[in-house]
Amino acid sequence: MDKNESLEVFSWIAFKESSPINGFADLSRDFIEYCKGLPLALQNSLCCALSPSRC
């Protein structure tokens, strides 16, 4: 998965949109880089960040 595809997947999970909302593009790219663009890592890490009790 390339960086653009990873950003789109992340955005759908985090923002329910195809791209980051205003002001969150840099943070989104940092998160994707941290997860190495892996879809499952993006989903699980974001889930844990948004709802720690579900981890």
Jmol script that loads the backbone (N, CA, C; Angstrom):
load data "model"
ATOM      1  N   MET A   1       0.855  -1.166   0.000  1.00  0.00           N
ATOM      2  CA  MET A   1       0.000   0.000   0.000  1.00  0.00           C
ATOM      3  C   MET A   1       0.903   1.233   0.000  1.00  0.00           C
ATOM      4  N   ASP A   2       0.629   2.161  -0.896  1.00  0.00           N
ATOM      5  CA  ASP A   2       1.453   3.370  -0.921  1.00  0.00           C
ATOM      6  C   ASP A   2       0.936   4.385   0.113  1.00  0.00           C
ATOM      7  N   LYS A   3       1.658   5.488   0.259  1.00  0.00           N
ATOM      8  CA  LYS A   3       1.324   6.471   1.292  1.00  0.00           C
ATOM      9  C   LYS A   3      -0.048   7.106   1.080  1.00  0.00           C
ATOM     10  N   ASN A   4      -0.412   7.340  -0.171  1.00  0.00           N
ATOM     11  CA  ASN A   4      -1.719   7.944  -0.443  1.00  0.00           C
ATOM     12  C   ASN A   4      -2.856   7.002  -0.072  1.00  0.00           C
ATOM     13  N   GLU A   5      -2.693   5.722  -0.382  1.00  0.00           N
ATOM     14  CA  GLU A   5      -3.712   4.738  -0.018  1.00  0.00           C
ATOM     15  C   GLU A   5      -3.802   4.599   1.503  1.00  0.00           C
ATOM     16  N   SER A   6      -2.663   4.595   2.163  1.00  0.00           N
ATOM     17  CA  SER A   6      -2.643   4.514   3.621  1.00  0.00           C
ATOM     18  C   SER A   6      -3.332   5.719   4.244  1.00  0.00           C
ATOM     19  N   LEU A   7      -3.082   6.889   3.680  1.00  0.00           N
ATOM     20  CA  LEU A   7      -3.718   8.105   4.186  1.00  0.00           C
ATOM     21  C   LEU A   7      -5.234   8.024   4.014  1.00  0.00           C
ATOM     22  N   GLU A   8      -5.687   7.494   2.901  1.00  0.00           N
ATOM     23  CA  GLU A   8      -7.123   7.365   2.682  1.00  0.00           C
ATOM     24  C   GLU A   8      -7.749   6.373   3.670  1.00  0.00           C
ATOM     25  N   VAL A   9      -7.106   5.225   3.876  1.00  0.00           N
ATOM     26  CA  VAL A   9      -7.613   4.240   4.844  1.00  0.00           C
ATOM     27  C   VAL A   9      -7.669   4.862   6.236  1.00  0.00           C
ATOM     28  N   PHE A  10      -6.582   5.497   6.633  1.00  0.00           N
ATOM     29  CA  PHE A  10      -6.539   6.155   7.941  1.00  0.00           C
ATOM     30  C   PHE A  10      -7.659   7.189   8.072  1.00  0.00           C
ATOM     31  N   SER A  11      -7.846   7.979   7.049  1.00  0.00           N
ATOM     32  CA  SER A  11      -8.854   9.042   7.093  1.00  0.00           C
ATOM     33  C   SER A  11     -10.262   8.480   7.218  1.00  0.00           C
ATOM     34  N   TRP A  12     -10.537   7.389   6.524  1.00  0.00           N
ATOM     35  CA  TRP A  12     -11.864   6.775   6.636  1.00  0.00           C
ATOM     36  C   TRP A  12     -12.097   6.275   8.054  1.00  0.00           C
ATOM     37  N   ILE A  13     -11.078   5.699   8.666  1.00  0.00           N
ATOM     38  CA  ILE A  13     -11.222   5.186  10.031  1.00  0.00           C
ATOM     39  C   ILE A  13     -11.329   6.335  11.033  1.00  0.00           C
ATOM     40  N   ALA A  14     -10.448   7.312  10.915  1.00  0.00           N
ATOM     41  CA  ALA A  14     -10.363   8.383  11.903  1.00  0.00           C
ATOM     42  C   ALA A  14     -11.426   9.465  11.725  1.00  0.00           C
ATOM     43  N   PHE A  15     -11.693   9.845  10.487  1.00  0.00           N
ATOM     44  CA  PHE A  15     -12.534  11.020  10.235  1.00  0.00           C
ATOM     45  C   PHE A  15     -13.828  10.713   9.479  1.00  0.00           C
ATOM     46  N   LYS A  16     -13.975   9.463   9.046  1.00  0.00           N
ATOM     47  CA  LYS A  16     -15.148   9.074   8.239  1.00  0.00           C
ATOM     48  C   LYS A  16     -15.232   9.878   6.945  1.00  0.00           C
ATOM     49  N   GLU A  17     -14.061  10.252   6.445  1.00  0.00           N
ATOM     50  CA  GLU A  17     -13.922  10.973   5.180  1.00  0.00           C
ATOM     51  C   GLU A  17     -12.718  10.409   4.436  1.00  0.00           C
ATOM     52  N   SER A  18     -12.607  10.723   3.154  1.00  0.00           N
ATOM     53  CA  SER A  18     -11.517  10.162   2.351  1.00  0.00           C
ATOM     54  C   SER A  18     -10.183  10.872   2.528  1.00  0.00           C
ATOM     55  N   SER A  19     -10.183  12.003   3.228  1.00  0.00           N
ATOM     56  CA  SER A  19      -8.931  12.721   3.494  1.00  0.00           C
ATOM     57  C   SER A  19      -9.014  13.353   4.879  1.00  0.00           C
ATOM     58  N   PRO A  20      -7.863  13.686   5.465  1.00  0.00           N
ATOM     59  CA  PRO A  20      -7.864  14.261   6.820  1.00  0.00           C
ATOM     60  C   PRO A  20      -8.620  15.586   6.879  1.00  0.00           C
ATOM     61  N   ILE A  21      -9.249  15.820   8.011  1.00  0.00           N
ATOM     62  CA  ILE A  21      -9.928  17.106   8.178  1.00  0.00           C
ATOM     63  C   ILE A  21      -8.877  18.198   8.364  1.00  0.00           C
ATOM     64  N   ASN A  22      -9.293  19.415   8.158  1.00  0.00           N
ATOM     65  CA  ASN A  22      -8.402  20.573   8.244  1.00  0.00           C
ATOM     66  C   ASN A  22      -7.583  20.561   9.528  1.00  0.00           C
ATOM     67  N   GLY A  23      -6.285  20.740   9.394  1.00  0.00           N
ATOM     68  CA  GLY A  23      -5.408  20.837  10.532  1.00  0.00           C
ATOM     69  C   GLY A  23      -4.843  19.507  11.024  1.00  0.00           C
ATOM     70  N   PHE A  24      -5.257  18.382  10.429  1.00  0.00           N
ATOM     71  CA  PHE A  24      -4.801  17.076  10.890  1.00  0.00           C
ATOM     72  C   PHE A  24      -3.985  16.313   9.858  1.00  0.00           C
ATOM     73  N   ALA A  25      -3.637  16.949   8.759  1.00  0.00           N
ATOM     74  CA  ALA A  25      -2.895  16.260   7.696  1.00  0.00           C
ATOM     75  C   ALA A  25      -1.512  15.822   8.166  1.00  0.00           C
ATOM     76  N   ASP A  26      -0.767  16.707   8.807  1.00  0.00           N
ATOM     77  CA  ASP A  26       0.588  16.364   9.263  1.00  0.00           C
ATOM     78  C   ASP A  26       0.550  15.270  10.325  1.00  0.00           C
ATOM     79  N   LEU A  27      -0.356  15.385  11.283  1.00  0.00           N
ATOM     80  CA  LEU A  27      -0.485  14.376  12.325  1.00  0.00           C
ATOM     81  C   LEU A  27      -0.880  13.029  11.722  1.00  0.00           C
ATOM     82  N   SER A  28      -1.759  13.049  10.734  1.00  0.00           N
ATOM     83  CA  SER A  28      -2.175  11.823  10.057  1.00  0.00           C
ATOM     84  C   SER A  28      -0.993  11.166   9.358  1.00  0.00           C
ATOM     85  N   ARG A  29      -0.187  11.952   8.668  1.00  0.00           N
ATOM     86  CA  ARG A  29       0.993  11.403   7.988  1.00  0.00           C
ATOM     87  C   ARG A  29       1.992  10.822   8.993  1.00  0.00           C
ATOM     88  N   ASP A  30       2.159  11.482  10.136  1.00  0.00           N
ATOM     89  CA  ASP A  30       3.055  10.968  11.179  1.00  0.00           C
ATOM     90  C   ASP A  30       2.554   9.622  11.709  1.00  0.00           C
ATOM     91  N   PHE A  31       1.264   9.523  11.907  1.00  0.00           N
ATOM     92  CA  PHE A  31       0.675   8.280  12.404  1.00  0.00           C
ATOM     93  C   PHE A  31       0.864   7.153  11.392  1.00  0.00           C
ATOM     94  N   ILE A  32       0.673   7.459  10.122  1.00  0.00           N
ATOM     95  CA  ILE A  32       0.856   6.466   9.058  1.00  0.00           C
ATOM     96  C   ILE A  32       2.309   6.009   8.999  1.00  0.00           C
ATOM     97  N   GLU A  33       3.221   6.945   9.128  1.00  0.00           N
ATOM     98  CA  GLU A  33       4.639   6.589   9.117  1.00  0.00           C
ATOM     99  C   GLU A  33       4.985   5.704  10.315  1.00  0.00           C
ATOM    100  N   TYR A  34       4.433   6.026  11.475  1.00  0.00           N
ATOM    101  CA  TYR A  34       4.656   5.231  12.679  1.00  0.00           C
ATOM    102  C   TYR A  34       4.181   3.782  12.472  1.00  0.00           C
ATOM    103  N   CYS A  35       3.050   3.617  11.794  1.00  0.00           N
ATOM    104  CA  CYS A  35       2.473   2.287  11.542  1.00  0.00           C
ATOM    105  C   CYS A  35       3.035   1.641  10.275  1.00  0.00           C
ATOM    106  N   LYS A  36       3.960   2.325   9.639  1.00  0.00           N
ATOM    107  CA  LYS A  36       4.589   1.843   8.396  1.00  0.00           C
ATOM    108  C   LYS A  36       3.569   1.584   7.278  1.00  0.00           C
ATOM    109  N   GLY A  37       2.421   2.271   7.355  1.00  0.00           N
ATOM    110  CA  GLY A  37       1.413   2.176   6.309  1.00  0.00           C
ATOM    111  C   GLY A  37       0.642   0.872   6.278  1.00  0.00           C
ATOM    112  N   LEU A  38       0.851   0.007   7.269  1.00  0.00           N
ATOM    113  CA  LEU A  38       0.176  -1.293   7.277  1.00  0.00           C
ATOM    114  C   LEU A  38      -1.282  -1.122   7.716  1.00  0.00           C
ATOM    115  N   PRO A  39      -2.228  -1.597   6.894  1.00  0.00           N
ATOM    116  CA  PRO A  39      -3.647  -1.369   7.176  1.00  0.00           C
ATOM    117  C   PRO A  39      -4.091  -1.873   8.552  1.00  0.00           C
ATOM    118  N   LEU A  40      -3.704  -3.076   8.929  1.00  0.00           N
ATOM    119  CA  LEU A  40      -4.122  -3.612  10.214  1.00  0.00           C
ATOM    120  C   LEU A  40      -3.501  -2.827  11.364  1.00  0.00           C
ATOM    121  N   ALA A  41      -2.260  -2.419  11.215  1.00  0.00           N
ATOM    122  CA  ALA A  41      -1.606  -1.608  12.246  1.00  0.00           C
ATOM    123  C   ALA A  41      -2.298  -0.248  12.372  1.00  0.00           C
ATOM    124  N   LEU A  42      -2.685   0.339  11.249  1.00  0.00           N
ATOM    125  CA  LEU A  42      -3.400   1.612  11.285  1.00  0.00           C
ATOM    126  C   LEU A  42      -4.713   1.465  12.043  1.00  0.00           C
ATOM    127  N   GLN A  43      -5.457   0.442  11.701  1.00  0.00           N
ATOM    128  CA  GLN A  43      -6.776   0.232  12.307  1.00  0.00           C
ATOM    129  C   GLN A  43      -6.652  -0.061  13.801  1.00  0.00           C
ATOM    130  N   ASN A  44      -5.776  -0.989  14.161  1.00  0.00           N
ATOM    131  CA  ASN A  44      -5.644  -1.360  15.570  1.00  0.00           C
ATOM    132  C   ASN A  44      -5.071  -0.231  16.418  1.00  0.00           C
ATOM    133  N   SER A  45      -4.061   0.448  15.918  1.00  0.00           N
ATOM    134  CA  SER A  45      -3.463   1.541  16.677  1.00  0.00           C
ATOM    135  C   SER A  45      -4.454   2.681  16.869  1.00  0.00           C
ATOM    136  N   LEU A  46      -5.188   2.988  15.847  1.00  0.00           N
ATOM    137  CA  LEU A  46      -6.165   4.066  15.946  1.00  0.00           C
ATOM    138  C   LEU A  46      -7.296   3.672  16.885  1.00  0.00           C
ATOM    139  N   CYS A  47      -7.714   2.438  16.805  1.00  0.00           N
ATOM    140  CA  CYS A  47      -8.765   1.955  17.719  1.00  0.00           C
ATOM    141  C   CYS A  47      -8.315   2.101  19.163  1.00  0.00           C
ATOM    142  N   CYS A  48      -7.087   1.711  19.440  1.00  0.00           N
ATOM    143  CA  CYS A  48      -6.552   1.814  20.803  1.00  0.00           C
ATOM    144  C   CYS A  48      -6.415   3.277  21.234  1.00  0.00           C
ATOM    145  N   ALA A  49      -6.063   4.130  20.316  1.00  0.00           N
ATOM    146  CA  ALA A  49      -5.909   5.552  20.651  1.00  0.00           C
ATOM    147  C   ALA A  49      -7.251   6.197  20.945  1.00  0.00           C
ATOM    148  N   LEU A  50      -8.281   5.791  20.196  1.00  0.00           N
ATOM    149  CA  LEU A  50      -9.594   6.403  20.369  1.00  0.00           C
ATOM    150  C   LEU A  50     -10.411   5.777  21.494  1.00  0.00           C
ATOM    151  N   SER A  51     -10.162   4.498  21.746  1.00  0.00           N
ATOM    152  CA  SER A  51     -10.943   3.793  22.755  1.00  0.00           C
ATOM    153  C   SER A  51     -10.054   2.774  23.484  1.00  0.00           C
ATOM    154  N   PRO A  52      -9.220   3.226  24.416  1.00  0.00           N
ATOM    155  CA  PRO A  52      -8.257   2.330  25.083  1.00  0.00           C
ATOM    156  C   PRO A  52      -8.909   1.133  25.776  1.00  0.00           C
ATOM    157  N   SER A  53     -10.130   1.253  26.208  1.00  0.00           N
ATOM    158  CA  SER A  53     -10.777   0.133  26.896  1.00  0.00           C
ATOM    159  C   SER A  53     -11.057  -1.038  25.965  1.00  0.00           C
ATOM    160  N   ARG A  54     -11.035  -0.820  24.657  1.00  0.00           N
ATOM    161  CA  ARG A  54     -11.286  -1.878  23.682  1.00  0.00           C
ATOM    162  C   ARG A  54     -10.020  -2.630  23.282  1.00  0.00           C
ATOM    163  N   CYS A  55      -8.856  -2.202  23.747  1.00  0.00           N
ATOM    164  CA  CYS A  55      -7.587  -2.848  23.373  1.00  0.00           C
ATOM    165  C   CYS A  55      -7.313  -4.047  24.240  1.00  0.00           C
TER     166      CYS A  55
END
end "model"
wireframe off; spacefill off
backbone 0.3
color backbone group
